[in-house]
Amino acid sequence: MLKPNIEKKLNYQINRELYSSYLYLSMSSYLKGEGLDGYANWFKIQAEEERDHALIIYNYVHLSGGNVVLDAIEAPPATFDGVRDVLVKSAEHEALVTSLINDIVTLAQKEKDHKTSNYFMWFVDEQVEEEDNAATNLKKYDLMGSDGKGLYLLDQELAGRVYKVPSPLATAE
């Protein structure tokens, strides 16, 4: 059984992951409107991953005897100041999500909830990858993106991203 403060924190994180999905879907839509289908693809898949993260936590709360309480999801921004703005905001958002995941692990450790602390190590590892992806996309854009040909090449590269079911979700189904 989850302690009430941990259950509350996990429910909050479910909502934040769903917001992340909305944010990345909004970024995808913006980029699609800019004619950058590869970037749009990358962020659409990112939106799917964030939704999956919410479902992983949703499943964990239920497996742990808790109750999931879904809140309203705030609207993300719909417009951005170009590709670089999207990439910067994506990197900032991933840093925020990392801090939220770290807060969950810290609380679980403080409460001696080893099960939750251990389970969320997957998210700790996942956030290393998420922050690296965001930083890499921004670095590549800063190297090549201001040049039309470079932007075209980056867009083509990001078009190749394919969706993969995260392992905790795949094993839960």
N, C-alpha and C positions, 0 to 999 in steps of 0.2 A: 504494500500500500504506500502511495506517495504521501509525503508530508504536505499539508496544505500550502505552505509557502513555496515548495518546489513545484507542486502542481500548478499554482498560479503563475510562476515564472515560465513553466513549459507552455502553458496556454498563451501567454504573452508572446513567446517565441514562435509558436505556430502562426499567430497573427502577423508577426514581423516577416516570417518567411513568405506568407501569402502576399504581403505588401511588396516584398522583393520581387515576387513573380509579376505582380502588376507593374512595378517600376520597369523591369526589363522588357515586358511586353510593350509598354509605352515607348521605351527607347527603340524597340524593334519597329514599331509603327512609324515613329519619326524618321528613322533611317530608311525605311521602305519608301516613304514619301520623298526622301531626298535622292531616290534612285540607287541606293546602296543596298542591293539585295543580299550581298554576302554578309555585311554587317548586320542587316536585319535578321538574317538566318541565325547568326551567332547569338544575338540577344534573344531571339525567340526560343532557342534551345536553352539558353540560360534561364529564361522564364519557366520553362518546363522543369529544369533542375530544382529551382527554388520551390516550386509547387511540390515537387517530390520530397524536398527537405521537410516541408510542413507535414506531409503525409507520414514520413518516418517518425516524426515527433508525435503526431496523432496516434499512430500505432503503438508507440512506446507508452504513452499515457494510458491507453486502454489496457495494454499488457500488464501494466503496473497497478491496475485497479483504480485508476483515476478517472476523472470525467473531463472530457474536452468541452470547452466553452469557446465558441467562435464569436469574435467581435466584428464590428463593421471595419472594413478595410478602407483606409483613406485613399483618396484619389492621388495618383502620382502626377508629376508634371507631364504635360502633353507636348511641350515644345522645348527645344534646346538651342543653344547658340553654336550649332555645328557639331561635327563628329568629335572633335577634341573635347568639347563640353560634355558630351555623352560619356566619353571614356574617363574623364576626370571624375565625374559624378559616380560612375560605376566603381572606380577604385575607392573613392571615399565611402561609398555605401558598403563595400566589402569589408573595409576596416571597421565600420560600425557594427556589422554583423559579427565579426570576430570578437569584438568587445562584449557583445551580448552572449555569445557562446561561452566565452571565458567567465562571464558572470554566473552562468548556470553551473559550470564546473566548480567554481569557487564556492558557490552556495552548497552544492551537493557535498563537497569535501568538508565544509564547515558543519553540515548536518550529519556527517558520517553516513551519507547515502552513497555507498560505494557502487551500487548497481547503476545509479544515474550517472555518477562521475565516470565510471568505466564506459558506459554506453555513449556518452557524449565525447569521448576521445575520438570517435570517428568524425564527428563534426569539427573538432580541433584540427585534425589532419586535413579534412576537406577545406577548411578555411585557408590553410597554407596554400593549397592549390588555387582556390578562388582568388586570393589576393595576388598570387603570381600571375594568373591569367589576365587579371585586370591591369596589372603593372606592365606586362608584356605587350598587351594590346596598345597601351598608351605609349610605350617606348617605340614600338614599331611605327605608330602614327607620327610621333615626333621626328623619327628618322626619315620617313618617306611620304607621309600623308599630305603635306602641303603641296607636293608635286602631283599633278593630275594623273600621271602614269603610275606613280607610286601608290596613290590612293586606289587606282584601279587594281593594281596587283594585290594590295592588302584586302580589298573587297573580294577578289577572286579566292584568296587564301581562306578567308573566313566563311566563304560559301561551302567549303568542304566539311565543316563541322557537322557531325551526326549525333543524334540523341542516344544516350546510353542510360539504362535504368541503373540508379545507384544501388550498390550491393545490399545495403540494409533493407531496401524496399523489395528488391528481387527475391531475397530469401524469406520475406514476410508474406509474399503472395502465394 
